[in-house]
Amino acid sequence: MVSVEEIFRQFPKLSAHQKVQFEQLYPLYKEWNEKINVISRKDIDELYTRHVLHALSVAKFADFTQVHSVLDIGTGGGFPGIPLAILFPDIDFHLVDSIGKKIQVVQAVAEALDLKNVKAEHARAEQITGKYDVVTCRAVTQLVDFYGWISKNLKPDSEVICLKGGDLVDEIYNFKQRYPKKKVFIRNI
């Protein structure tokens, strides 16, 4: 099991407040996961490895210096949105999921961590109307479908970042056929 110390090693410029917030993630998610299954029960002890560090990997390849707003679609229990909101406290995060009990967990975690930059909403992607600098997702759906849902939410220079697993060759091919000029960052999980 990777501890929170690995996050501190990977991100050495964290403030004392951010370190406390990251330390609180495990007990918060462990408690909530006993009530509402938002993370596989066999994965909860690997929270920092399989969920938090994975979410934070976005910050290693995407430039957030000019980002003001992030839309996280299909956030589930708050990934990648919650860890990124801790890492980037000056960016507004809108975390959306169609399952109400998952959003309940996201709201409770954000409140417990005093994340003033997080708005959690129980909605479908198609219902979101705002415009965002970055749109993220983690293992939500096929890229073609996902892009169709969120294209209306993109500013002219927006980035789309998808954390996905498995064999993505056909999925990427289909996306490039449908949207040849669009760019999506994909990180294979």
Summary of the structure (lengths in Angstrom):
residues: 189
radius of gyration: 15.8
end to end distance: 17.6
largest distance: 46.6
contacts: 603
relative contact order: 0.14
helix: 47%
strand: 21%
